[in-house]
Every structure is written in structure tokens, then in C-alpha cells.
Amino acid sequence: MNGLRVEAAPPGLSVQDEGRAGHRRHGIPAAGAMDRLALAVANRLVGNPPGTAALETVLGGARFG
């Protein structure tokens, strides 16, 4: 099984994906990663399928196992 274990999640840690474009008329904001190109490149570099979500941290302090 592949996966990532988050051992410490500081307040600035969030999950970012490609967002939900095209649903604003239903009251759903686009949201998602601010830099979608960087998300796509990062997924390609590590061999993830396109559209895979990523973890973003602002101040550091996250620990993964």
C-alpha cells in the first residue's frame, strides 16, 4: 500500500487540489491550489497521476513518516 503518514500537522498545513472550477453558480468557490502549474509539475515529478492532491505547509513544522 502506498501512502503518506502525517506525524505532526502544524496549523498552516492544508490539502490543495486542482479546485472545482465551473461551479460558482451553485455557490461553490473554485478554491484549489493557487499555483496549479506548480501542483501539476510536482505530481509529474513524483509519478503521481494528474489531479492528485498535495499537502501545503506555510510555516514548516510538519513531520511525515
Secondary structure as GFF3:
##gff-version 3
##sequence-region A 1 65
A	DSSP	beta_strand	6	8	.	.	.	ID=ss1
A	DSSP	beta_strand	14	16	.	.	.	ID=ss2
A	DSSP	three_ten_helix	24	26	.	.	.	ID=ss3
A	DSSP	alpha_helix	36	46	.	.	.	ID=ss4
A	DSSP	beta_strand	54	56	.	.	.	ID=ss5
A	DSSP	beta_strand	63	64	.	.	.	ID=ss6
###
